[in-house]
Amino acid sequence: MEKKGHLFIISGPSGAGKSTVVDLILKKRPQLEYSISYTTRPPRGDERDGVDYHFITEASFREKIERGEFAEWAKVYGCLYGTSAAYIEEALASGRDVVLDIDVQGAEKLYAKYPDAVLIFLVPPSFEKLQKRLVKRGTDSSETIKSRLRSAEAEMSAARHYHYVIVNDDLGKTVSELNTIIEKVHAHE
């Protein structure tokens, strides 16, 4: 029997460093695949379609919902985000590991469908550092930053439902901890 792949779900508040950590773990573990989410929000900075997200219209997104193409979807900060069910099913069935960078509500829905998934929560070292990161990112208005900080408080309380919590204070250490978690999961196959 062919071994199934593992699903690693990484969540955390906006500004916790999820995208950066995922980019670095993908470089360290090239066999790990990144599930690219669909979104209706416009690209930020140098984000590219099909690389960072699949940027689509709200009408196209709603059509995908109607056809049942998402393993999960949610409205976050006024924009729609969704994860392709077909991609995850195919990758896991063929023994490939998949990592997702996803919000708390999406993680909850995915975990209900994939109870073998490994939930990893990334937290900033402090609320003040989180605020600095959001401001430094330079992609959001001050109102959006305030909204993200309010949401961060609620999201942080969800960390207790995750298998692992990593404090992202030192990027190298954070990626190393994530790599150790992945190795641990594979050691128990």
N, CA, C and O of each residue as an XYZ file, in Angstrom:
756
protein
N       0.842     -1.189      0.000
C       0.000      0.000      0.000
C       0.887      1.252      0.000
O       1.854      1.350      0.755
N       0.535      2.185     -0.851
C       1.293      3.432     -0.960
C       1.045      4.300      0.268
O      -0.080      4.389      0.759
N       2.107      4.940      0.761
C       1.919      5.790      1.935
C       1.243      7.098      1.539
O       1.501      7.665      0.477
N       0.371      7.552      2.428
C      -0.314      8.826      2.204
C       0.594      9.967      2.628
O       1.454      9.812      3.495
N       0.390     11.100      2.007
C       1.130     12.284      2.402
C       0.548     12.885      3.666
O      -0.516     12.473      4.130
N       1.246     13.852      4.216
C       0.806     14.535      5.425
C       0.405     15.961      5.090
O       0.982     16.600      4.211
N      -0.594     16.442      5.811
C      -1.058     17.811      5.640
C      -0.623     18.620      6.860
O      -1.005     18.315      7.990
N       0.184     19.658      6.615
C       0.667     20.542      7.673
C      -0.033     21.890      7.509
O       0.137     22.574      6.500
N      -0.821     22.257      8.517
C      -1.598     23.495      8.466
C      -0.965     24.510      9.410
O      -0.887     24.288     10.619
N      -0.517     25.624      8.842
C       0.134     26.672      9.634
C      -0.792     27.878      9.709
O      -1.216     28.423      8.690
N      -1.093     28.281     10.937
C      -1.960     29.435     11.172
C      -1.263     30.392     12.133
O      -0.218     30.090     12.709
N      -1.875     31.536     12.278
C      -1.373     32.541     13.197
C      -1.950     33.872     12.794
O      -2.492     34.005     11.697
N      -1.846     34.851     13.648
C      -2.392     36.164     13.308
C      -1.629     36.800     12.143
O      -0.477     36.465     11.867
N      -2.303     37.715     11.481
C      -1.687     38.469     10.401
C      -0.448     39.167     10.949
O      -0.525     39.856     11.966
N       0.694     38.994     10.284
C       1.930     39.615     10.742
C       2.800     38.702     11.590
O       3.878     39.105     12.027
N       2.344     37.472     11.828
C       3.133     36.535     12.648
C       4.325     35.982     11.876
O       5.251     35.432     12.471
N       4.305     36.128     10.544
C       5.422     35.661      9.731
C       5.159     34.353      9.013
O       6.102     33.682      8.594
N       3.893     33.973      8.861
C       3.546     32.696      8.241
C       4.132     32.545      6.836
O       4.772     31.538      6.532
N       3.916     33.529      5.998
C       4.390     33.431      4.605
C       5.902     33.289      4.535
O       6.418     32.474      3.769
N       6.608     34.071      5.325
C       8.076     34.005      5.335
C       8.554     32.636      5.801
O       9.451     32.048      5.198
N       7.952     32.130      6.875
C       8.343     30.824      7.419
C       8.040     29.714      6.407
O       8.855     28.812      6.212
N       6.874     29.781      5.766
C       6.527     28.767      4.764
C       7.513     28.825      3.596
O       7.972     27.783      3.127
N       7.843     30.027      3.121
C       8.821     30.159      2.022
C      10.147     29.497      2.395
O      10.749     28.800      1.579
N      10.593     29.716      3.617
C      11.881     29.164      4.054
C      11.841     27.648      4.250
O      12.815     26.965      3.934
N      10.734     27.110      4.765
C      10.653     25.655      4.950
C      10.556     24.964      3.595
O      11.036     23.841      3.441
N       9.946     25.615      2.618
C       9.867     25.037      1.268
C      11.257     24.978      0.623
O      11.545     24.063     -0.148
N      12.111     25.946      0.935
C      13.484     25.925      0.419
C      14.290     24.821      1.104
O      15.122     24.166      0.477
N      14.035     24.628      2.385
C      14.758     23.621      3.173
C      14.276     22.207      2.836
O      15.061     21.259      2.854
N      12.988     22.071      2.531
C      12.379     20.766      2.237
C      11.675     20.861      0.883
O      10.452     20.993      0.839
N      12.423     20.795     -0.222
C      11.816     20.984     -1.545
C      10.750     19.947     -1.909
O       9.946     20.179     -2.811
N      10.740     18.805     -1.213
C       9.722     17.795     -1.495
C       8.354     18.176     -0.888
O       7.336     17.574     -1.227
N       8.341     19.155     -0.010
C       7.113     19.652      0.602
C       6.420     20.543     -0.421
O       7.066     21.369     -1.066
N       5.113     20.378     -0.572
C       4.372     21.178     -1.548
C       3.523     22.220     -0.848
O       2.980     21.977      0.230
N       3.417     23.374     -1.465
C       2.612     24.466     -0.929
C       1.276     24.502     -1.651
O       1.225     24.551     -2.879
N       0.204     24.478     -0.888
C      -1.124     24.602     -1.477
C      -1.418     26.087     -1.663
O      -1.515     26.838     -0.693
N      -1.555     26.492     -2.900
C      -1.802     27.896     -3.219
C      -3.301     28.169     -3.115
O      -4.106     27.573     -3.831
N      -3.657     29.072     -2.219
C      -5.066     29.409     -2.001
C      -5.600     30.299     -3.112
O      -4.853     30.983     -3.811
N      -6.910     30.263     -3.246
C      -7.622     31.179     -4.140
C      -8.074     32.362     -3.298
O      -8.433     32.196     -2.133
N      -8.058     33.554     -3.882
C      -8.541     34.731     -3.158
C      -9.128     35.759     -4.116
O      -8.783     35.825     -5.296
N     -10.037     36.563     -3.548
C     -10.623     37.668     -4.315
C      -9.915     38.985     -4.017
O     -10.242     40.010     -4.615
N      -8.944     38.967     -3.095
C      -8.257     40.225     -2.784
C      -7.213     40.535     -3.851
O      -6.709     39.624     -4.508
N      -6.888     41.804     -4.027
C      -5.853     42.155     -5.004
C      -4.467     41.759     -4.479
O      -4.265     41.662     -3.268
N      -3.522     41.533     -5.385
C      -2.155     41.197     -4.966
C      -1.537     42.326     -4.146
O      -1.807     43.505     -4.375
N      -0.687     41.930     -3.170
C       0.077     42.904     -2.369
C       1.508     42.906     -2.863
O       2.070     41.853     -3.165
N       2.091     44.074     -2.944
C       3.512     44.179     -3.285
C       3.863     43.406     -4.541
O       3.311     43.662     -5.611
N       4.790     42.451     -4.410
C       5.240     41.693     -5.585
C       4.597     40.306     -5.667
O       5.148     39.413     -6.311
N       3.447     40.112     -5.028
C       2.748     38.820     -5.109
C       2.371     38.528     -6.563
O       2.001     39.419     -7.329
N       2.482     37.234     -6.911
C       2.193     36.835     -8.287
C       1.087     35.788     -8.329
O       1.011     34.905     -7.475
N       0.238     35.906     -9.338
C      -0.842     34.954     -9.544
C      -0.271     33.571     -9.841
O       0.641     33.425    -10.655
N      -0.813     32.570     -9.178
C      -0.354     31.205     -9.393
C       0.884     30.843     -8.608
O       1.300     29.685     -8.609
N       1.485     31.818     -7.934
C       2.671     31.581     -7.110
C       2.314     31.816     -5.645
O       2.477     30.928     -4.808
N       1.826     33.014     -5.343
C       1.458     33.357     -3.975
C      -0.004     32.999     -3.695
O      -0.329     32.441     -2.647
N      -0.863     33.324     -4.635
C      -2.296     33.026     -4.591
C      -2.772     32.846     -6.018
O      -2.083     33.203     -6.974
N      -3.973     32.281     -6.140
C      -4.699     32.326     -7.401
C      -5.670     33.491     -7.212
O      -6.658     33.364     -6.488
N      -5.397     34.615     -7.854
C      -6.230     35.800     -7.712
C      -7.377     35.708     -8.717
O      -7.152     35.693     -9.927
N      -8.610     35.645     -8.204
C      -9.773     35.505     -9.083
C     -10.861     36.485     -8.664
O     -10.813     37.053     -7.573
N     -11.843     36.676     -9.542
C     -12.958     37.581     -9.236
C     -13.899     36.921     -8.237
O     -13.884     35.703     -8.058
N     -14.708     37.738     -7.598
C     -15.687     37.189     -6.657
C     -16.676     36.272     -7.380
O     -17.093     35.255     -6.826
N     -17.053     36.621     -8.609
C     -17.988     35.787     -9.370
C     -17.383     34.401     -9.624
O     -18.062     33.388     -9.456
N     -16.109     34.356    -10.027
C     -15.433     33.069    -10.264
C     -15.328     32.276     -8.970
O     -15.511     31.059     -8.960
N     -15.036     32.967     -7.889
C     -14.918     32.319     -6.586
C     -16.255     31.678     -6.210
O     -16.299     30.521     -5.791
N     -17.333     32.427     -6.361
C     -18.673     31.928     -6.021
C     -19.042     30.715     -6.887
O     -19.698     29.790     -6.407
N     -18.626     30.716     -8.156
C     -18.870     29.559     -9.026
C     -18.146     28.319     -8.486
O     -18.696     27.218     -8.507
N     -16.925     28.501     -8.010
C     -16.169     27.384     -7.433
C     -16.855     26.861     -6.168
O     -16.863     25.655     -5.920
N     -17.424     27.759     -5.376
C     -18.168     27.339     -4.185
C     -19.353     26.469     -4.622
O     -19.577     25.386     -4.082
N     -20.100     26.962     -5.602
C     -21.279     26.242     -6.099
C     -20.914     24.844     -6.610
O     -21.676     23.894     -6.429
N     -19.762     24.726     -7.239
C     -19.329     23.427     -7.791
C     -18.652     22.547     -6.733
O     -18.254     21.420     -7.025
N     -18.522     23.058     -5.513
C     -17.923     22.275     -4.434
C     -16.432     22.033     -4.605
O     -15.915     20.994     -4.195
N     -15.743     22.994     -5.210
C     -14.322     22.821     -5.503
C     -13.387     23.135     -4.331
O     -12.192     22.851     -4.400
N     -13.925     23.720     -3.257
C     -13.074     24.095     -2.136
C     -13.177     23.094     -0.983
O     -14.271     22.659     -0.625
N     -12.030     22.736     -0.409
C     -12.003     21.920      0.804
C     -12.482     22.786      1.962
O     -13.065     22.290      2.926
N     -12.229     24.076      1.854
C     -12.712     25.076      2.808
C     -12.641     26.419      2.119
O     -11.859     26.625      1.191
N     -13.470     27.323      2.591
C     -13.395     28.711      2.136
C     -13.935     29.591      3.248
O     -14.715     29.145      4.089
N     -13.510     30.842      3.240
C     -13.942     31.775      4.277
C     -13.803     33.206      3.773
O     -13.049     33.494      2.843
N     -14.550     34.082      4.413
C     -14.416     35.513      4.156
C     -13.545     36.065      5.274
O     -13.890     35.949      6.450
N     -12.420     36.663      4.910
C     -11.462     37.185      5.874
C     -11.122     38.617      5.474
O     -10.689     38.869      4.349
N     -11.318     39.546      6.398
C     -11.065     40.964      6.139
C     -11.744     41.439      4.849
O     -11.182     42.229      4.090
N     -12.952     40.944      4.621
C     -13.744     41.389      3.482
C     -13.432     40.714      2.163
O     -14.072     41.014      1.155
N     -12.460     39.804      2.140
C     -12.102     39.100      0.906
C     -12.327     37.602      1.097
O     -12.275     37.097      2.218
N     -12.575     36.906      0.007
C     -12.800     35.466      0.058
C     -11.490     34.717     -0.181
O     -10.683     35.108     -1.024
N     -11.293     33.632      0.575
C     -10.119     32.773      0.446
C     -10.594     31.330      0.418
O     -11.515     30.972      1.152
N      -9.988     30.499     -0.410
C     -10.390     29.099     -0.467
C      -9.237     28.178     -0.825
O      -8.255     28.584     -1.446
N      -9.386     26.917     -0.411
C      -8.371     25.890     -0.648
C      -8.935     24.830     -1.587
O     -10.025     24.306     -1.354
N      -8.201     24.516     -2.638
C      -8.640     23.526     -3.623
C      -8.687     22.123     -3.026
O      -7.673     21.600     -2.564
N      -9.876     21.520     -3.040
C     -10.046     20.147     -2.536
C      -9.323     19.156     -3.447
O      -8.674     18.229     -2.962
N      -9.431     19.345     -4.749
C      -8.815     18.409     -5.699
C      -7.300     18.364     -5.526
O      -6.699     17.291     -5.563
N      -6.688     19.523     -5.339
C      -5.239     19.576     -5.173
C      -4.807     18.791     -3.930
O      -3.896     17.965     -3.995
N      -5.465     19.055     -2.809
C      -5.091     18.382     -1.565
C      -5.300     16.876     -1.680
O      -4.419     16.098     -1.315
N      -6.453     16.464     -2.183
C      -6.764     15.030     -2.313
C      -5.716     14.316     -3.172
O      -5.218     13.253     -2.802
N      -5.393     14.901     -4.303
C      -4.445     14.278     -5.240
C      -3.056     14.190     -4.629
O      -2.396     13.155     -4.723
N      -2.610     15.279     -4.001
C      -1.267     15.298     -3.414
C      -1.148     14.275     -2.280
O      -0.195     13.495     -2.255
N      -2.091     14.269     -1.355
C      -2.031     13.347     -0.224
C      -2.138     11.896     -0.678
O      -1.417     11.034     -0.175
N      -3.036     11.620     -1.628
C      -3.232     10.253     -2.120
C      -1.969      9.715     -2.794
O      -1.705      8.512     -2.763
N      -1.188     10.616     -3.405
C       0.028     10.163     -4.089
C       1.254     10.221     -3.170
O       2.384     10.068     -3.634
N       1.031     10.444     -1.865
C       2.125     10.375     -0.903
C       2.926     11.641     -0.718
O       3.977     11.624     -0.076
N       2.442     12.749     -1.274
C       3.173     14.012     -1.149
C       2.672     14.796      0.060
O       1.474     14.830      0.340
N       3.609     15.426      0.774
C       3.265     16.284      1.905
C       2.858     17.666      1.404
O       3.438     18.194      0.456
N       1.860     18.236      2.051
C       1.354     19.550      1.665
C       1.376     20.469      2.886
O       1.015     20.064      3.991
N       1.802     21.707      2.668
C       1.765     22.718      3.726
C       0.827     23.835      3.287
O       0.831     24.254      2.129
N       0.029     24.305      4.231
C      -0.888     25.410      3.977
C      -0.641     26.509      4.987
O      -0.379     26.242      6.160
N      -0.723     27.732      4.535
C      -0.650     28.923      5.378
C      -2.083     29.448      5.369
O      -2.530     30.025      4.378
N      -2.803     29.247      6.477
C      -4.239     29.504      6.449
C      -4.735     30.092      7.766
O      -4.141     29.863      8.820
N      -5.832     30.855      7.698
C      -6.390     31.470      8.898
C      -7.031     30.416      9.808
O      -7.228     29.268      9.412
N      -7.344     30.830     11.015
C      -7.876     29.932     12.039
C      -9.181     29.262     11.612
O      -9.344     28.056     11.799
N     -10.106     30.026     11.041
C     -11.379     29.417     10.662
C     -11.198     28.406      9.531
O     -11.874     27.377      9.512
N     -10.306     28.680      8.601
C     -10.030     27.725      7.525
C      -9.374     26.470      8.065
O      -9.689     25.360      7.636
N      -8.461     26.648      9.008
C      -7.769     25.505      9.618
C      -8.767     24.589     10.313
O      -8.670     23.365     10.222
N      -9.716     25.187     11.001
C     -10.739     24.409     11.715
C     -11.546     23.555     10.725
O     -11.796     22.376     10.976
N     -11.946     24.152      9.616
C     -12.727     23.431      8.603
C     -11.900     22.312      7.965
O     -12.399     21.208      7.751
N     -10.642     22.606      7.667
C      -9.782     21.584      7.060
C      -9.521     20.429      8.023
O      -9.517     19.266      7.618
N      -9.305     20.748      9.278
C      -9.027     19.713     10.271
C     -10.239     18.782     10.427
O     -10.081     17.586     10.669
N     -11.445     19.340     10.287
C     -12.655     18.516     10.353
C     -12.686     17.515      9.184
O     -13.169     16.394      9.338
N     -12.171     17.926      8.024
C     -12.135     17.040      6.843
C     -10.918     16.128      6.825
O     -10.976     15.013      6.306
N      -9.813     16.608      7.395
C      -8.553     15.860      7.386
C      -8.053     15.733      8.830
O      -7.139     16.453      9.234
N      -8.645     14.824      9.605
C      -8.291     14.725     11.033
C      -6.856     14.263     11.309
O      -6.395     14.327     12.449
N      -6.147     13.798     10.269
C      -4.741     13.429     10.440
C      -3.807     14.621     10.229
O      -2.593     14.502     10.394
N      -4.378     15.767      9.865
C      -3.562     16.960      9.615
C      -2.832     17.376     10.890
O      -3.294     17.124     12.003
N      -1.686     18.015     10.698
C      -0.884     18.517     11.817
C      -1.088     20.031     11.864
O      -0.791     20.746     10.907
N      -1.606     20.502     13.010
C      -1.906     21.927     13.181
C      -0.758     22.624     13.905
O      -0.369     22.227     15.004
N      -0.226     23.664     13.276
C       0.913     24.402     13.834
C       0.523     25.883     13.890
O       0.125     26.469     12.884
N       0.642     26.468     15.067
C       0.266     27.868     15.256
C       1.515     28.702     15.465
O       2.341     28.404     16.328
N       1.641     29.742     14.670
C       2.794     30.642     14.742
C       2.372     31.913     15.487
O       1.400     32.566     15.108
N       3.099     32.253     16.532
C       2.780     33.465     17.286
C       3.962     34.426     17.267
O       5.116     34.001     17.224
N       3.670     35.711     17.299
C       4.754     36.681     17.404
C       5.270     36.682     18.840
O       4.562     36.236     19.743
N       6.485     37.171     19.067
C       7.026     37.199     20.423
C       6.238     38.104     21.363
O       6.219     37.875     22.572
N       5.586     39.132     20.818
C       4.775     40.036     21.640
C       3.780     40.751     20.738
O       3.939     40.793     19.518
N       2.759     41.307     21.360
C       1.754     42.066     20.630
C       2.377     43.308     20.006
O       1.991     43.715     18.910
N       3.346     43.913     20.704
C       4.018     45.116     20.197
C       4.807     44.803     18.925
O       4.796     45.575     17.966
N       5.502     43.639     18.934
C       6.267     43.260     17.737
C       5.334     42.961     16.565
O       5.660     43.244     15.412
N       4.178     42.391     16.870
C       3.193     42.125     15.826
C       2.748     43.431     15.181
O       2.663     43.535     13.957
N       2.468     44.416     16.008
C       2.050     45.718     15.492
C       3.149     46.325     14.617
O       2.868     46.848     13.538
N       4.399     46.256     15.080
C       5.523     46.792     14.300
C       5.650     46.084     12.950
O       5.890     46.726     11.928
N       5.488     44.761     12.951
C       5.585     43.998     11.700
C       4.501     44.417     10.708
O       4.770     44.574      9.517
N       3.280     44.597     11.202
C       2.183     44.995     10.318
C       2.420     46.375      9.724
O       2.146     46.603      8.546
N       2.930     47.297     10.538
C       3.215     48.651     10.056
C       4.368     48.600      9.056
O       4.303     49.216      7.993
N       5.435     47.854      9.407
C       6.633     47.769      8.561
C       6.319     47.151      7.197
O       6.928     47.510      6.190
N       5.366     46.221      7.177
C       4.987     45.560      5.924
C       4.568     46.587      4.880
O       4.819     46.411      3.687
N       3.924     47.670      5.340
C       3.576     48.782      4.456
C       2.527     48.482      3.413
O       2.449     49.183      2.404
N       1.710     47.453      3.627
C       0.709     47.093      2.624
C      -0.712     47.417      3.053
O      -1.638     47.324      2.248
N      -0.896     47.798      4.319
C      -2.244     48.023      4.829
C      -2.418     49.433      5.385
O      -1.467     50.051      5.864
N      -3.652     49.927      5.312
C      -3.981     51.228      5.898
C      -3.965     51.105      7.417
O      -3.974     49.996      7.951
N      -3.942     52.240      8.115
C      -3.930     52.192      9.575
C      -5.218     51.562     10.107
O      -5.194     50.899     11.144
N      -6.347     51.760      9.406
C      -7.619     51.133      9.812
C      -7.523     49.614      9.678
O      -7.976     48.880     10.556
N      -6.936     49.148      8.586
C      -6.786     47.709      8.365
C      -5.864     47.115      9.423
O      -6.121     46.024      9.932
N      -4.802     47.823      9.753
C      -3.872     47.349     10.791
C      -4.599     47.238     12.127
O      -4.430     46.250     12.841
N      -5.405     48.243     12.473
C      -6.176     48.184     13.726
C      -7.107     46.982     13.723
O      -7.231     46.283     14.729
N      -7.757     46.744     12.598
C      -8.666     45.599     12.473
C      -7.906     44.280     12.632
O      -8.371     43.366     13.313
N      -6.742     44.192     12.002
C      -5.929     42.968     12.099
C      -5.448     42.733     13.539
O      -5.378     41.592     13.995
N      -5.124     43.800     14.235
C      -4.682     43.668     15.631
C      -5.832     43.213     16.537
O      -5.629     42.416     17.452
N      -7.045     43.728     16.273
C      -8.212     43.266     17.043
C      -8.445     41.781     16.784
O      -8.701     41.020     17.718
N      -8.358     41.374     15.540
C      -8.551     39.965     15.178
C      -7.454     39.090     15.773
O      -7.709     37.951     16.165
N      -6.246     39.615     15.843
C      -5.104     38.846     16.363
C      -5.363     38.368     17.781
O      -5.004     37.246     18.137
N      -5.983     39.212     18.586
C      -6.269     38.814     19.967
C      -7.160     37.581     20.004
O      -6.890     36.642     20.752
N      -8.219     37.577     19.202
C      -9.135     36.430     19.157
C      -8.437     35.206     18.577
O      -8.603     34.092     19.074
N      -7.647     35.425     17.508
C      -6.943     34.300     16.876
C      -5.949     33.651     17.832
O      -5.795     32.430     17.828
N      -5.283     34.445     18.639
C      -4.280     33.909     19.566
C      -4.917     32.935     20.550
O      -4.274     31.977     20.979
N      -6.161     33.171     20.904
C      -6.821     32.262     21.845
C      -7.060     30.889     21.209
O      -7.246     29.904     21.924
N      -7.057     30.817     19.888
C      -7.261     29.539     19.192
C      -6.018     28.656     19.247
O      -6.095     27.462     18.957
N      -4.881     29.226     19.612
C      -3.623     28.465     19.625
C      -3.721     27.201     20.479
O      -3.048     26.211     20.194
N      -4.531     27.224     21.495
C      -4.638     26.059     22.390
C      -5.228     24.833     21.691
O      -5.109     23.718     22.199
N      -5.860     25.026     20.538
C      -6.451     23.909     19.792
C      -5.469     23.285     18.794
O      -5.809     22.327     18.099
N      -4.272     23.824     18.728
C      -3.276     23.354     17.763
C      -2.347     22.330     18.420
O      -2.167     22.322     19.638
N      -1.766     21.473     17.590
C      -0.834     20.460     18.093
C       0.481     21.085     18.560
O       1.078     20.639     19.540
N       0.923     22.121     17.845
C       2.202     22.771     18.147
C       2.019     24.283     18.083
O       1.260     24.794     17.260
N       2.725     24.989     18.960
C       2.766     26.445     18.927
C       4.239     26.838     18.862
O       5.049     26.397     19.677
N       4.571     27.675     17.881
C       5.955     28.140     17.712
C       5.967     29.657     17.853
O       5.216     30.360     17.177
N       6.826     30.152     18.736
C       7.005     31.599     18.879
C       8.016     32.036     17.816
O       9.168     31.602     17.826
N       7.577     32.889     16.911
C       8.439     33.346     15.815
C       9.201     34.604     16.238
O       8.850     35.725     15.869
N      10.256     34.377     17.024
C      11.095     35.478     17.483
C      12.379     35.532     16.662
O      12.890     36.608     16.352
N      12.887     34.357     16.319
C      14.111     34.220     15.536
C      13.769     33.327     14.344
O      13.437     32.154     14.515
N      13.852     33.885     13.147
C      13.414     33.177     11.938
C      14.107     31.828     11.749
O      13.452     30.833     11.438
N      15.416     31.791     11.933
C      16.155     30.536     11.773
C      15.683     29.475     12.754
O      15.503     28.313     12.390
N      15.487     29.878     13.982
C      15.016     28.963     15.023
C      13.594     28.483     14.719
O      13.276     27.310     14.916
N      12.751     29.383     14.243
C      11.368     29.042     13.910
C      11.318     27.991     12.802
O      10.586     27.007     12.910
N      12.091     28.199     11.745
C      12.122     27.250     10.628
C      12.690     25.912     11.098
O      12.214     24.856     10.683
N      13.691     25.952     11.950
C      14.273     24.731     12.498
C      13.236     23.954     13.327
O      13.146     22.731     13.223
N      12.463     24.664     14.139
C      11.412     24.018     14.938
C      10.360     23.386     14.039
O       9.912     22.268     14.294
N       9.968     24.089     12.996
C       8.988     23.556     12.052
C       9.533     22.314     11.358
O       8.812     21.330     11.193
N      10.784     22.351     10.957
C      11.424     21.207     10.319
C      11.452     19.998     11.264
O      11.224     18.867     10.836
N      11.727     20.240     12.528
C      11.745     19.178     13.541
C      10.356     18.544     13.681
O      10.238     17.326     13.812
N       9.314     19.366     13.652
C       7.943     18.849     13.731
C       7.661     17.930     12.543
O       7.103     16.847     12.717
N       8.042     18.353     11.345
C       7.821     17.547     10.140
C       8.579     16.225     10.247
O       8.037     15.168      9.921
N       9.819     16.283     10.700
C      10.616     15.058     10.868
C       9.977     14.121     11.898
O       9.951     12.905     11.708
N       9.470     14.691     12.976
C       8.819     13.919     14.029
C       7.591     13.170     13.477
O       7.374     11.999     13.790
N       6.804     13.860     12.662
C       5.612     13.252     12.054
C       6.035     12.073     11.174
O       5.409     11.013     11.210
N       7.083     12.256     10.395
C       7.559     11.177      9.518
C       8.173     10.021     10.308
O       8.110      8.872      9.871
N       8.753     10.309     11.443
C       9.355      9.250     12.278
C       8.282      8.324     12.862
O       8.577      7.183     13.220
N       7.052      8.805     12.958
C       5.966      7.998     13.535
C       5.108      7.312     12.475
O       3.999      6.870     12.777
N       5.593      7.217     11.258
C       4.818      6.550     10.185
C       4.830      5.062     10.386
O       4.238      4.328      9.595
